[in-house]
Amino acid sequence: MSEITVSPKIRVRSFRRLAVTLVILAGMLFLPAGSLRFWQGWLFLLLQAGFWTYFTFDFLKRDPKLLERRMQRKESQPQQRWFQRLWMIIAIPAFILASLDFRFGWTRRWTGELPVAVVLLAQGIVIGGYWVVFWVMKTNTFAASVIQVESSQTVIEAGPYSLVRHPMYTGIVLTMLATPLALGSLVTLPLFALCVPLLIFRLIFEERLLRQSLPGYADYCQRTRFRLIPGIW
């Protein structure tokens, strides 16, 4: 197998994006908490750092073109630009609120502190959800961050795509629903859950585009019945 050449620009952009993301996440977790004793936040941050560092090294070695696609951010459709804005409007305050919950103890006062076993299980589900995303990207090099159809793109039916038509969204839903419990915050669960209908809106829009623009996708939809959750929808 010939060695894949990675341009220095892609390598630098990949690690810069990773570093910036982790710094922002750390700021959202610990600045509002007013303390470094937020152990749930530390575990969450360390697991994220480990997973996404591994992800970055793996794709720089095996599929740098996918990393380049993942670093695209500009959507061509106004509906999807609104999706990006709304996602940030929900996700950023959700993390900050979880940090404030640690500081002011709303969950501890109203429902009692979440057991360590629940927090650890939720942390595992978060990483499991990201592993599904990783599996999708290993299977489909066209899994970009923006909704688009490339001229060389083909329908993928292997791996997670044999179970549901949008397995990346399945992984993201698992992660978003488990994150508040992973951070020990029941009060933020409704806010994180708002991400789910947003993802469903994006999924439906993406599927409409793929049916119109990707040859063979409509037939794939006939063969793979479920969109997001096997056996349910």
N, CA and C atoms as a LAMMPS dump frame, in Angstrom:
ITEM: TIMESTEP
0
ITEM: NUMBER OF ATOMS
699
ITEM: BOX BOUNDS ff ff ff
-5.0000000000000000e+02 5.0000000000000000e+02
-5.0000000000000000e+02 5.0000000000000000e+02
-5.0000000000000000e+02 5.0000000000000000e+02
ITEM: ATOMS id mol type element x y z
1 1 1 N 0.844 -1.189 0
2 1 2 C 0 0 0
3 1 3 C 0.882 1.244 0
4 2 1 N 0.635 2.171 -0.921
5 2 2 C 1.434 3.385 -1.011
6 2 3 C 1.108 4.314 0.154
7 3 1 N 2.132 5.038 0.592
8 3 2 C 1.948 5.949 1.71
9 3 3 C 1.163 7.175 1.272
10 4 1 N 0.234 7.594 2.097
11 4 2 C -0.586 8.757 1.792
12 4 3 C 0.171 10.016 2.199
13 5 1 N 0.266 10.959 1.276
14 5 2 C 0.946 12.212 1.554
15 5 3 C -0.041 13.215 2.125
16 6 1 N 0.328 13.803 3.254
17 6 2 C -0.524 14.789 3.905
18 6 3 C 0.142 16.155 3.793
19 7 1 N -0.577 17.123 3.281
20 7 2 C -0.004 18.456 3.153
21 7 3 C 0.19 19.066 4.534
22 8 1 N 1.283 19.819 4.73
23 8 2 C 1.501 20.47 6.034
24 8 3 C 0.325 21.356 6.443
25 9 1 N -0.337 21.971 5.455
26 9 2 C -1.461 22.856 5.763
27 9 3 C -2.588 22.088 6.436
28 10 1 N -2.919 20.901 5.905
29 10 2 C -3.991 20.098 6.502
30 10 3 C -3.592 19.636 7.895
31 11 1 N -2.342 19.243 8.061
32 11 2 C -1.876 18.785 9.375
33 11 3 C -1.985 19.911 10.411
34 12 1 N -1.511 21.094 10.042
35 12 2 C -1.547 22.229 10.966
36 12 3 C -2.987 22.618 11.281
37 13 1 N -3.845 22.684 10.253
38 13 2 C -5.247 23.049 10.476
39 13 3 C -5.941 22.04 11.375
40 14 1 N -5.632 20.748 11.197
41 14 2 C -6.277 19.701 11.991
42 14 3 C -5.942 19.844 13.467
43 15 1 N -4.666 20.011 13.78
44 15 2 C -4.274 20.097 15.179
45 15 3 C -4.645 21.443 15.787
46 16 1 N -4.661 22.486 14.971
47 16 2 C -5.108 23.778 15.49
48 16 3 C -6.589 23.72 15.836
49 17 1 N -7.399 23.11 14.968
50 17 2 C -8.828 22.97 15.238
51 17 3 C -9.054 22.139 16.497
52 18 1 N -8.29 21.056 16.647
53 18 2 C -8.426 20.21 17.832
54 18 3 C -8.078 20.996 19.091
55 19 1 N -6.962 21.715 19.063
56 19 2 C -6.531 22.469 20.24
57 19 3 C -7.533 23.551 20.607
58 20 1 N -8.027 24.28 19.619
59 20 2 C -8.99 25.349 19.884
60 20 3 C -10.275 24.777 20.473
61 21 1 N -10.749 23.664 19.911
62 21 2 C -11.973 23.03 20.402
63 21 3 C -11.832 22.615 21.862
64 22 1 N -10.697 22.008 22.203
65 22 2 C -10.493 21.543 23.577
66 22 3 C -10.34 22.705 24.547
67 23 1 N -9.692 23.782 24.119
68 23 2 C -9.549 24.956 24.983
69 23 3 C -10.911 25.589 25.243
70 24 1 N -11.733 25.7 24.191
71 24 2 C -13.077 26.264 24.368
72 24 3 C -13.909 25.387 25.299
73 25 1 N -13.827 24.064 25.093
74 25 2 C -14.573 23.146 25.956
75 25 3 C -14.126 23.281 27.405
76 26 1 N -12.81 23.359 27.626
77 26 2 C -12.299 23.517 28.985
78 26 3 C -12.803 24.812 29.607
79 27 1 N -12.816 25.875 28.819
80 27 2 C -13.31 27.146 29.334
81 27 3 C -14.775 27.075 29.725
82 28 1 N -15.6 26.416 28.883
83 28 2 C -17.027 26.301 29.19
84 28 3 C -17.276 25.452 30.426
85 29 1 N -16.401 24.463 30.652
86 29 2 C -16.611 23.562 31.783
87 29 3 C -16.125 24.152 33.104
88 30 1 N -14.992 24.85 33.102
89 30 2 C -14.36 25.206 34.371
90 30 3 C -14.488 26.673 34.755
91 31 1 N -14.592 27.584 33.806
92 31 2 C -14.728 28.987 34.194
93 31 3 C -16.053 29.246 34.912
94 32 1 N -17.2 28.806 34.363
95 32 2 C -18.452 29.027 35.105
96 32 3 C -18.511 28.228 36.411
97 33 1 N -17.814 27.078 36.456
98 33 2 C -17.834 26.258 37.68
99 33 3 C -17.116 26.955 38.824
100 34 1 N -16.178 27.839 38.491
101 34 2 C -15.442 28.554 39.523
102 34 3 C -14.561 27.663 40.366
103 35 1 N -14.242 26.479 39.847
104 35 2 C -13.456 25.519 40.623
105 35 3 C -12.857 24.485 39.668
106 36 1 N -11.711 23.939 40.063
107 36 2 C -11.115 22.833 39.313
108 36 3 C -11.49 21.486 39.927
109 37 1 N -12.384 21.487 40.898
110 37 2 C -12.804 20.243 41.559
111 37 3 C -13.976 19.567 40.846
112 38 1 N -14.298 20.051 39.683
113 38 2 C -15.392 19.505 38.873
114 38 3 C -14.886 18.22 38.194
115 39 1 N -14.88 17.114 38.947
116 39 2 C -14.24 15.892 38.447
117 39 3 C -14.964 15.321 37.232
118 40 1 N -16.292 15.506 37.187
119 40 2 C -17.028 15.033 36.008
120 40 3 C -16.557 15.786 34.754
121 41 1 N -16.314 17.086 34.921
122 41 2 C -15.81 17.877 33.807
123 41 3 C -14.426 17.448 33.371
124 42 1 N -13.55 17.147 34.335
125 42 2 C -12.201 16.68 34.01
126 42 3 C -12.247 15.365 33.237
127 43 1 N -13.061 14.429 33.705
128 43 2 C -13.149 13.139 33.023
129 43 3 C -13.692 13.32 31.614
130 44 1 N -14.721 14.146 31.485
131 44 2 C -15.304 14.418 30.178
132 44 3 C -14.255 15.017 29.244
133 45 1 N -13.521 16.021 29.72
134 45 2 C -12.519 16.695 28.896
135 45 3 C -11.394 15.746 28.495
136 46 1 N -10.915 14.935 29.44
137 46 2 C -9.809 14.025 29.131
138 46 3 C -10.224 12.956 28.131
139 47 1 N -11.442 12.437 28.281
140 47 2 C -11.924 11.441 27.323
141 47 3 C -12.085 12.056 25.937
142 48 1 N -12.621 13.281 25.88
143 48 2 C -12.75 13.969 24.6
144 48 3 C -11.378 14.185 23.966
145 49 1 N -10.429 14.663 24.756
146 49 2 C -9.091 14.933 24.232
147 49 3 C -8.444 13.661 23.695
148 50 1 N -8.56 12.566 24.463
149 50 2 C -7.964 11.31 24.025
150 50 3 C -8.602 10.777 22.76
151 51 1 N -9.933 10.797 22.722
152 51 2 C -10.624 10.237 21.564
153 51 3 C -10.331 11.049 20.306
154 52 1 N -10.473 12.364 20.393
155 52 2 C -10.327 13.179 19.186
156 52 3 C -8.882 13.332 18.76
157 53 1 N -7.931 13.181 19.663
158 53 2 C -6.524 13.136 19.256
159 53 3 C -6.251 11.862 18.469
160 54 1 N -6.768 10.745 18.974
161 54 2 C -6.626 9.485 18.242
162 54 3 C -7.286 9.584 16.865
163 55 1 N -8.489 10.127 16.841
164 55 2 C -9.225 10.311 15.59
165 55 3 C -8.394 11.118 14.594
166 56 1 N -7.805 12.229 15.04
167 56 2 C -7.05 13.105 14.15
168 56 3 C -5.824 12.391 13.594
169 57 1 N -5.057 11.714 14.463
170 57 2 C -3.875 10.988 13.991
171 57 3 C -4.263 9.891 13.004
172 58 1 N -5.334 9.17 13.301
173 58 2 C -5.752 8.063 12.441
174 58 3 C -6.119 8.545 11.05
175 59 1 N -6.89 9.629 10.957
176 59 2 C -7.324 10.091 9.645
177 59 3 C -6.243 10.875 8.907
178 60 1 N -5.319 11.49 9.631
179 60 2 C -4.169 12.076 8.943
180 60 3 C -3.356 10.98 8.261
181 61 1 N -3.32 9.811 8.874
182 61 2 C -2.575 8.689 8.313
183 61 3 C -3.343 7.987 7.201
184 62 1 N -4.67 7.811 7.377
185 62 2 C -5.431 6.958 6.482
186 62 3 C -6.309 7.708 5.481
187 63 1 N -6.848 8.858 5.876
188 63 2 C -7.807 9.549 5.004
189 63 3 C -7.79 11.054 5.278
190 64 1 N -6.695 11.734 4.917
191 64 2 C -6.635 13.18 5.175
192 64 3 C -7.692 13.968 4.404
193 65 1 N -8.162 13.416 3.296
194 65 2 C -9.207 14.107 2.532
195 65 3 C -10.481 14.228 3.351
196 66 1 N -10.789 13.206 4.156
197 66 2 C -11.969 13.285 5.012
198 66 3 C -11.801 14.404 6.046
199 67 1 N -10.61 14.523 6.636
200 67 2 C -10.379 15.602 7.596
201 67 3 C -10.593 16.961 6.937
202 68 1 N -10.152 17.074 5.686
203 68 2 C -10.356 18.33 4.968
204 68 3 C -11.841 18.608 4.799
205 69 1 N -12.609 17.574 4.484
206 69 2 C -14.065 17.747 4.368
207 69 3 C -14.679 18.12 5.714
208 70 1 N -14.182 17.505 6.802
209 70 2 C -14.739 17.777 8.117
210 70 3 C -14.443 19.206 8.591
211 71 1 N -13.409 19.819 8.04
212 71 2 C -13.069 21.177 8.447
213 71 3 C -13.831 22.241 7.663
214 72 1 N -14.614 21.813 6.67
215 72 2 C -15.474 22.767 5.973
216 72 3 C -16.602 23.186 6.909
217 73 1 N -16.96 24.441 6.878
218 73 2 C -17.99 24.935 7.781
219 73 3 C -19.092 25.728 7.087
220 74 1 N -18.855 26.18 5.875
221 74 2 C -19.801 27.073 5.215
222 74 3 C -20.856 26.276 4.464
223 75 1 N -22.08 26.315 4.961
224 75 2 C -23.196 25.658 4.29
225 75 3 C -23.676 26.516 3.11
226 76 1 N -24.112 25.85 2.041
227 76 2 C -24.596 26.583 0.865
228 76 3 C -26.07 26.973 0.99
229 77 1 N -26.826 26.233 1.812
230 77 2 C -28.253 26.482 1.946
231 77 3 C -28.548 27.329 3.191
232 78 1 N -29.399 28.343 3.073
233 78 2 C -29.695 29.2 4.234
234 78 3 C -30.318 28.425 5.399
235 79 1 N -31.123 27.381 5.088
236 79 2 C -31.733 26.607 6.178
237 79 3 C -30.659 25.965 7.057
238 80 1 N -29.593 25.487 6.397
239 80 2 C -28.539 24.826 7.153
240 80 3 C -27.64 25.817 7.871
241 81 1 N -27.536 27.021 7.379
242 81 2 C -26.819 28.057 8.13
243 81 3 C -27.59 28.396 9.406
244 82 1 N -28.92 28.385 9.317
245 82 2 C -29.728 28.584 10.516
246 82 3 C -29.555 27.427 11.486
247 83 1 N -29.454 26.212 10.941
248 83 2 C -29.199 25.051 11.799
249 83 3 C -27.903 25.248 12.574
250 84 1 N -26.838 25.676 11.909
251 84 2 C -25.557 25.883 12.588
252 84 3 C -25.681 26.905 13.71
253 85 1 N -26.399 27.994 13.439
254 85 2 C -26.562 29.029 14.461
255 85 3 C -27.352 28.502 15.661
256 86 1 N -28.46 27.826 15.365
257 86 2 C -29.292 27.313 16.45
258 86 3 C -28.557 26.253 17.265
259 87 1 N -27.764 25.425 16.601
260 87 2 C -26.995 24.405 17.305
261 87 3 C -26.06 25.051 18.325
262 88 1 N -25.363 26.111 17.91
263 88 2 C -24.454 26.794 18.818
264 88 3 C -25.225 27.501 19.936
265 89 1 N -26.39 28.056 19.596
266 89 2 C -27.202 28.75 20.604
267 89 3 C -27.663 27.787 21.7
268 90 1 N -27.861 26.522 21.336
269 90 2 C -28.284 25.522 22.324
270 90 3 C -27.082 24.883 23.018
271 91 1 N -26.094 24.436 22.237
272 91 2 C -25.01 23.624 22.79
273 91 3 C -24.121 24.41 23.749
274 92 1 N -23.729 25.621 23.377
275 92 2 C -22.816 26.386 24.238
276 92 3 C -23.46 26.699 25.589
277 93 1 N -24.682 27.261 25.634
278 93 2 C -25.307 27.486 26.945
279 93 3 C -25.536 26.196 27.731
280 94 1 N -25.765 25.08 27.028
281 94 2 C -25.983 23.822 27.741
282 94 3 C -24.75 23.419 28.534
283 95 1 N -23.574 23.512 27.925
284 95 2 C -22.338 23.183 28.644
285 95 3 C -22.086 24.168 29.784
286 96 1 N -22.316 25.445 29.52
287 96 2 C -22.105 26.454 30.571
288 96 3 C -23.061 26.227 31.739
289 97 1 N -24.325 25.88 31.434
290 97 2 C -25.3 25.635 32.485
291 97 3 C -24.925 24.407 33.318
292 98 1 N -24.381 23.374 32.667
293 98 2 C -23.934 22.193 33.417
294 98 3 C -22.82 22.567 34.381
295 99 1 N -21.933 23.449 33.939
296 99 2 C -20.853 23.923 34.806
297 99 3 C -21.406 24.746 35.969
298 100 1 N -22.378 25.604 35.686
299 100 2 C -23.014 26.384 36.752
300 100 3 C -23.778 25.485 37.726
301 101 1 N -24.319 24.39 37.199
302 101 2 C -25.02 23.435 38.055
303 101 3 C -24.057 22.847 39.086
304 102 1 N -22.828 22.539 38.648
305 102 2 C -21.824 22.063 39.612
306 102 3 C -21.554 23.133 40.658
307 103 1 N -21.469 24.376 40.228
308 103 2 C -21.119 25.468 41.144
309 103 3 C -22.212 25.738 42.176
310 104 1 N -23.461 25.744 41.7
311 104 2 C -24.557 26.139 42.59
312 104 3 C -25.362 24.959 43.128
313 105 1 N -25.108 23.764 42.604
314 105 2 C -25.696 22.558 43.177
315 105 3 C -27.185 22.383 42.959
316 106 1 N -27.705 22.821 41.8
317 106 2 C -29.142 22.694 41.56
318 106 3 C -29.576 21.238 41.534
319 107 1 N -28.852 20.386 40.791
320 107 2 C -29.215 18.967 40.734
321 107 3 C -29.087 18.325 42.103
322 108 1 N -28.012 18.635 42.823
323 108 2 C -27.809 18.045 44.166
324 108 3 C -28.947 18.438 45.098
325 109 1 N -29.414 19.681 44.987
326 109 2 C -30.446 20.169 45.899
327 109 3 C -31.83 19.637 45.527
328 110 1 N -32.117 19.515 44.238
329 110 2 C -33.476 19.168 43.808
330 110 3 C -33.708 17.67 43.684
331 111 1 N -32.699 16.922 43.231
332 111 2 C -32.91 15.486 43.005
333 111 3 C -31.884 14.611 43.708
334 112 1 N -30.884 15.23 44.295
335 112 2 C -29.798 14.459 44.88
336 112 3 C -28.683 14.255 43.87
337 113 1 N -27.465 14.165 44.361
338 113 2 C -26.312 14.014 43.464
339 113 3 C -26.4 12.704 42.69
340 114 1 N -26.076 12.765 41.42
341 114 2 C -26.117 11.556 40.599
342 114 3 C -25.053 10.575 41.075
343 115 1 N -25.393 9.287 41.188
344 115 2 C -24.403 8.291 41.603
345 115 3 C -23.219 8.249 40.642
346 116 1 N -22.056 7.939 41.199
347 116 2 C -20.847 7.856 40.377
348 116 3 C -21.033 6.851 39.243
349 117 1 N -21.713 5.737 39.522
350 117 2 C -21.917 4.72 38.489
351 117 3 C -22.707 5.278 37.308
352 118 1 N -23.702 6.131 37.581
353 118 2 C -24.495 6.74 36.51
354 118 3 C -23.626 7.678 35.678
355 119 1 N -22.812 8.472 36.358
356 119 2 C -21.926 9.399 35.649
357 119 3 C -20.951 8.622 34.758
358 120 1 N -20.354 7.561 35.299
359 120 2 C -19.388 6.785 34.527
360 120 3 C -20.05 6.092 33.343
361 121 1 N -21.253 5.561 33.555
362 121 2 C -21.981 4.939 32.449
363 121 3 C -22.271 5.963 31.363
364 122 1 N -22.706 7.153 31.764
365 122 2 C -23.003 8.201 30.793
366 122 3 C -21.745 8.638 30.04
367 123 1 N -20.622 8.718 30.745
368 123 2 C -19.36 9.059 30.077
369 123 3 C -19.034 7.998 29.022
370 124 1 N -19.293 6.736 29.352
371 124 2 C -19.061 5.665 28.389
372 124 3 C -19.975 5.773 27.177
373 125 1 N -21.241 6.164 27.412
374 125 2 C -22.18 6.317 26.295
375 125 3 C -21.758 7.478 25.4
376 126 1 N -21.256 8.556 26.007
377 126 2 C -20.757 9.684 25.21
378 126 3 C -19.67 9.211 24.257
379 127 1 N -18.699 8.491 24.775
380 127 2 C -17.612 7.999 23.926
381 127 3 C -18.125 6.958 22.939
382 128 1 N -19.107 6.139 23.377
383 128 2 C -19.709 5.186 22.453
384 128 3 C -20.373 5.885 21.278
385 129 1 N -21.072 6.995 21.562
386 129 2 C -21.679 7.765 20.489
387 129 3 C -20.644 8.319 19.534
388 130 1 N -19.538 8.815 20.094
389 130 2 C -18.474 9.312 19.218
390 130 3 C -17.824 8.179 18.43
391 131 1 N -17.782 6.996 19.036
392 131 2 C -17.216 5.858 18.302
393 131 3 C -18.092 5.503 17.097
394 132 1 N -19.402 5.646 17.25
395 132 2 C -20.293 5.441 16.097
396 132 3 C -19.961 6.457 15.008
397 133 1 N -19.746 7.726 15.395
398 133 2 C -19.359 8.754 14.426
399 133 3 C -18.047 8.369 13.747
400 134 1 N -17.09 7.897 14.527
401 134 2 C -15.803 7.462 13.99
402 134 3 C -15.982 6.304 13.01
403 135 1 N -16.848 5.353 13.359
404 135 2 C -17.129 4.211 12.494
405 135 3 C -17.718 4.689 11.165
406 136 1 N -18.618 5.652 11.241
407 136 2 C -19.212 6.216 10.024
408 136 3 C -18.129 6.822 9.137
409 137 1 N -17.233 7.584 9.728
410 137 2 C -16.198 8.234 8.93
411 137 3 C -15.208 7.227 8.344
412 138 1 N -14.947 6.145 9.078
413 138 2 C -14.086 5.09 8.539
414 138 3 C -14.74 4.405 7.353
415 139 1 N -16.076 4.387 7.36
416 139 2 C -16.824 3.704 6.303
417 139 3 C -17.067 4.61 5.108
418 140 1 N -17.27 5.889 5.368
419 140 2 C -17.697 6.821 4.321
420 140 3 C -16.788 8.047 4.298
421 141 1 N -15.875 8.092 3.351
422 141 2 C -14.946 9.218 3.248
423 141 3 C -15.636 10.518 2.862
424 142 1 N -16.896 10.44 2.383
425 142 2 C -17.632 11.635 1.978
426 142 3 C -18.45 12.235 3.129
427 143 1 N -18.226 11.765 4.357
428 143 2 C -18.989 12.249 5.511
429 143 3 C -18.484 13.633 5.922
430 144 1 N -18.885 14.642 5.181
431 144 2 C -18.433 16.015 5.414
432 144 3 C -19.232 16.659 6.532
433 145 1 N -18.752 17.821 6.984
434 145 2 C -19.468 18.578 8.012
435 145 3 C -20.625 19.373 7.432
436 146 1 N -20.579 19.633 6.129
437 146 2 C -21.645 20.372 5.464
438 146 3 C -22.405 19.418 4.557
439 147 1 N -23.642 19.775 4.252
440 147 2 C -24.464 18.94 3.389
441 147 3 C -24.128 19.245 1.933
442 148 1 N -23.601 18.245 1.228
443 148 2 C -23.204 18.421 -0.163
444 148 3 C -23.151 17.05 -0.83
445 149 1 N -23.165 17.052 -2.154
446 149 2 C -22.968 15.835 -2.934
447 149 3 C -21.839 16.111 -3.917
448 150 1 N -20.773 15.308 -3.845
449 150 2 C -19.632 15.482 -4.729
450 150 3 C -19.804 14.625 -5.981
451 151 1 N -19.112 15.011 -7.041
452 151 2 C -19.282 14.329 -8.325
453 151 3 C -18.865 12.865 -8.267
454 152 1 N -17.875 12.543 -7.433
455 152 2 C -17.394 11.163 -7.337
456 152 3 C -18.064 10.376 -6.217
457 153 1 N -19.034 10.975 -5.542
458 153 2 C -19.658 10.338 -4.386
459 153 3 C -20.549 9.182 -4.808
460 154 1 N -20.554 8.124 -4.017
461 154 2 C -21.396 6.954 -4.267
462 154 3 C -22.197 6.626 -3.007
463 155 1 N -23.221 5.815 -3.177
464 155 2 C -24.03 5.367 -2.041
465 155 3 C -23.242 4.347 -1.227
466 156 1 N -23.193 4.535 0.079
467 156 2 C -22.513 3.608 0.985
468 156 3 C -23.57 2.786 1.718
469 157 1 N -23.42 1.461 1.648
470 157 2 C -24.388 0.576 2.32
471 157 3 C -23.724 -0.343 3.339
472 158 1 N -22.412 -0.222 3.503
473 158 2 C -21.682 -1.117 4.398
474 158 3 C -21.695 -0.578 5.823
475 159 1 N -21.223 -1.417 6.747
476 159 2 C -21.035 -0.998 8.133
477 159 3 C -22.292 -0.427 8.758
478 160 1 N -22.199 0.739 9.395
479 160 2 C -23.367 1.31 10.082
480 160 3 C -24.483 1.685 9.124
481 161 1 N -24.15 1.899 7.85
482 161 2 C -25.173 2.267 6.866
483 161 3 C -26.078 1.099 6.508
484 162 1 N -25.702 -0.102 6.929
485 162 2 C -26.595 -1.252 6.726
486 162 3 C -27.676 -1.305 7.793
487 163 1 N -27.516 -0.521 8.868
488 163 2 C -28.469 -0.517 9.977
489 163 3 C -29.452 0.641 9.878
490 164 1 N -28.927 1.834 9.653
491 164 2 C -29.757 3.031 9.504
492 164 3 C -29.152 3.907 8.41
493 165 1 N -29.97 4.812 7.875
494 165 2 C -29.51 5.639 6.756
495 165 3 C -28.648 6.813 7.198
496 166 1 N -28.752 7.205 8.473
497 166 2 C -27.988 8.358 8.972
498 166 3 C -27.307 7.994 10.297
499 167 1 N -26.375 7.05 10.265
500 167 2 C -25.783 6.574 11.526
501 167 3 C -24.952 7.631 12.254
502 168 1 N -24.4 8.612 11.53
503 168 2 C -23.654 9.655 12.226
504 168 3 C -24.564 10.422 13.183
505 169 1 N -25.785 10.708 12.747
506 169 2 C -26.725 11.407 13.61
507 169 3 C -27.125 10.533 14.791
508 170 1 N -27.173 9.224 14.575
509 170 2 C -27.449 8.312 15.695
510 170 3 C -26.392 8.462 16.779
511 171 1 N -25.128 8.481 16.361
512 171 2 C -24.046 8.655 17.317
513 171 3 C -24.107 9.992 18.031
514 172 1 N -24.439 11.049 17.292
515 172 2 C -24.509 12.379 17.898
516 172 3 C -25.66 12.454 18.9
517 173 1 N -26.803 11.846 18.569
518 173 2 C -27.939 11.835 19.5
519 173 3 C -27.555 11.129 20.797
520 174 1 N -26.896 9.974 20.701
521 174 2 C -26.442 9.268 21.906
522 174 3 C -25.557 10.171 22.764
523 175 1 N -24.634 10.853 22.109
524 175 2 C -23.702 11.714 22.823
525 175 3 C -24.412 12.875 23.503
526 176 1 N -25.306 13.544 22.794
527 176 2 C -25.964 14.721 23.354
528 176 3 C -26.881 14.361 24.513
529 177 1 N -27.567 13.225 24.436
530 177 2 C -28.468 12.836 25.522
531 177 3 C -27.715 12.331 26.749
532 178 1 N -26.507 11.782 26.54
533 178 2 C -25.736 11.273 27.675
534 178 3 C -24.869 12.349 28.323
535 179 1 N -24.559 13.415 27.595
536 179 2 C -23.637 14.429 28.113
537 179 3 C -24.092 15.058 29.435
538 180 1 N -25.356 15.47 29.597
539 180 2 C -25.726 16.072 30.89
540 180 3 C -25.534 15.116 32.061
541 181 1 N -25.844 13.837 31.872
542 181 2 C -25.629 12.866 32.949
543 181 3 C -24.135 12.656 33.181
544 182 1 N -23.348 12.664 32.106
545 182 2 C -21.896 12.52 32.247
546 182 3 C -21.303 13.667 33.053
547 183 1 N -21.937 14.834 32.97
548 183 2 C -21.468 15.999 33.726
549 183 3 C -22.176 16.145 35.071
550 184 1 N -22.992 15.158 35.424
551 184 2 C -23.668 15.162 36.722
552 184 3 C -24.788 16.163 36.829
553 185 1 N -25.401 16.526 35.697
554 185 2 C -26.386 17.611 35.693
555 185 3 C -27.701 17.161 35.074
556 186 1 N -28.668 16.852 35.922
557 186 2 C -29.997 16.505 35.416
558 186 3 C -30.741 17.728 34.876
559 187 1 N -30.482 18.895 35.455
560 187 2 C -31.262 20.069 35.075
561 187 3 C -30.967 20.518 33.645
562 188 1 N -29.831 20.103 33.082
563 188 2 C -29.51 20.496 31.709
564 188 3 C -29.993 19.49 30.669
565 189 1 N -30.575 18.38 31.123
566 189 2 C -31.024 17.359 30.178
567 189 3 C -32.028 17.913 29.158
568 190 1 N -33.039 18.701 29.561
569 190 2 C -33.97 19.239 28.554
570 190 3 C -33.284 20.13 27.513
571 191 1 N -32.262 20.886 27.944
572 191 2 C -31.575 21.772 27.006
573 191 3 C -30.764 20.965 25.992
574 192 1 N -30.018 19.975 26.466
575 192 2 C -29.275 19.114 25.539
576 192 3 C -30.238 18.361 24.623
577 193 1 N -31.4 17.964 25.145
578 193 2 C -32.365 17.215 24.338
579 193 3 C -32.923 18.037 23.18
580 194 1 N -32.877 19.372 23.291
581 194 2 C -33.344 20.215 22.187
582 194 3 C -32.515 20.015 20.916
583 195 1 N -31.315 19.482 21.074
584 195 2 C -30.483 19.214 19.899
585 195 3 C -31.075 18.115 19.015
586 196 1 N -31.88 17.234 19.599
587 196 2 C -32.411 16.096 18.838
588 196 3 C -33.366 16.552 17.722
589 197 1 N -34.404 17.375 18.008
590 197 2 C -35.252 17.828 16.899
591 197 3 C -34.485 18.64 15.86
592 198 1 N -33.449 19.36 16.279
593 198 2 C -32.623 20.069 15.304
594 198 3 C -31.939 19.094 14.352
595 199 1 N -31.407 18.014 14.908
596 199 2 C -30.753 17.006 14.076
597 199 3 C -31.747 16.335 13.14
598 200 1 N -32.957 16.106 13.611
599 200 2 C -33.978 15.487 12.759
600 200 3 C -34.318 16.403 11.587
601 201 1 N -34.428 17.704 11.852
602 201 2 C -34.651 18.668 10.773
603 201 3 C -33.526 18.586 9.744
604 202 1 N -32.286 18.538 10.206
605 202 2 C -31.144 18.475 9.292
606 202 3 C -31.144 17.164 8.514
607 203 1 N -31.472 16.08 9.213
608 203 2 C -31.52 14.759 8.58
609 203 3 C -32.515 14.739 7.429
610 204 1 N -33.706 15.265 7.662
611 204 2 C -34.745 15.249 6.626
612 204 3 C -34.319 16.087 5.421
613 205 1 N -33.717 17.252 5.685
614 205 2 C -33.23 18.097 4.601
615 205 3 C -32.14 17.372 3.811
616 206 1 N -31.196 16.744 4.514
617 206 2 C -30.095 16.043 3.849
618 206 3 C -30.616 14.888 3
619 207 1 N -31.583 14.159 3.538
620 207 2 C -32.11 13.016 2.793
621 207 3 C -32.815 13.47 1.517
622 208 1 N -33.518 14.583 1.596
623 208 2 C -34.176 15.118 0.4
624 208 3 C -33.141 15.45 -0.682
625 209 1 N -32.031 16.077 -0.272
626 209 2 C -30.978 16.417 -1.227
627 209 3 C -30.335 15.171 -1.819
628 210 1 N -30.064 14.173 -0.987
629 210 2 C -29.432 12.953 -1.467
630 210 3 C -30.338 12.199 -2.435
631 211 1 N -31.624 12.165 -2.177
632 211 2 C -32.558 11.514 -3.096
633 211 3 C -32.54 12.189 -4.47
634 212 1 N -32.405 13.513 -4.463
635 212 2 C -32.426 14.26 -5.717
636 212 3 C -31.1 14.197 -6.467
637 213 1 N -29.984 14.164 -5.74
638 213 2 C -28.687 14.415 -6.368
639 213 3 C -27.727 13.234 -6.381
640 214 1 N -27.967 12.208 -5.566
641 214 2 C -27.037 11.091 -5.494
642 214 3 C -27.654 9.857 -6.15
643 215 1 N -27.158 9.432 -7.309
644 215 2 C -27.723 8.269 -8.001
645 215 3 C -27.711 7.022 -7.123
646 216 1 N -28.842 6.337 -7.078
647 216 2 C -28.959 5.102 -6.318
648 216 3 C -29.401 5.293 -4.883
649 217 1 N -29.487 6.552 -4.409
650 217 2 C -29.828 6.752 -2.996
651 217 3 C -31.291 6.409 -2.713
652 218 1 N -32.173 6.716 -3.637
653 218 2 C -33.589 6.392 -3.429
654 218 3 C -33.785 4.884 -3.302
655 219 1 N -33.061 4.093 -4.119
656 219 2 C -33.141 2.641 -4.009
657 219 3 C -32.574 2.156 -2.678
658 220 1 N -31.491 2.794 -2.225
659 220 2 C -30.917 2.448 -0.922
660 220 3 C -31.936 2.684 0.189
661 221 1 N -32.709 3.762 0.088
662 221 2 C -33.732 4.052 1.103
663 221 3 C -34.797 2.962 1.142
664 222 1 N -35.086 2.377 -0.012
665 222 2 C -36.048 1.282 -0.047
666 222 3 C -35.501 0.045 0.658
667 223 1 N -34.191 -0.165 0.529
668 223 2 C -33.576 -1.352 1.132
669 223 3 C -33.282 -1.162 2.618
670 224 1 N -32.977 0.062 3.023
671 224 2 C -32.657 0.354 4.427
672 224 3 C -33.776 1.22 4.973
673 225 1 N -34.644 0.615 5.742
674 225 2 C -35.916 1.24 6.094
675 225 3 C -35.78 2.37 7.103
676 226 1 N -34.879 2.204 8.084
677 226 2 C -34.86 3.124 9.218
678 226 3 C -33.829 4.229 9.019
679 227 1 N -34.206 5.433 9.451
680 227 2 C -33.337 6.597 9.289
681 227 3 C -32.322 6.751 10.428
682 228 1 N -32.805 6.648 11.67
683 228 2 C -32.001 7.055 12.828
684 228 3 C -31.836 5.968 13.875
685 229 1 N -32.933 5.27 14.193
686 229 2 C -32.919 4.269 15.245
687 229 3 C -33.386 2.931 14.669
688 230 1 N -32.547 1.907 14.684
689 230 2 C -32.951 0.611 14.111
690 230 3 C -34.222 0.082 14.754
691 231 1 N -35.164 -0.307 13.914
692 231 2 C -36.404 -0.893 14.386
693 231 3 C -37.462 0.099 14.815
694 232 1 N -37.124 1.407 14.841
695 232 2 C -38.086 2.411 15.314
696 232 3 C -38.355 3.472 14.268
697 233 1 N -37.317 4.177 13.806
698 233 2 C -37.539 5.263 12.814
699 233 3 C -36.292 5.475 11.954
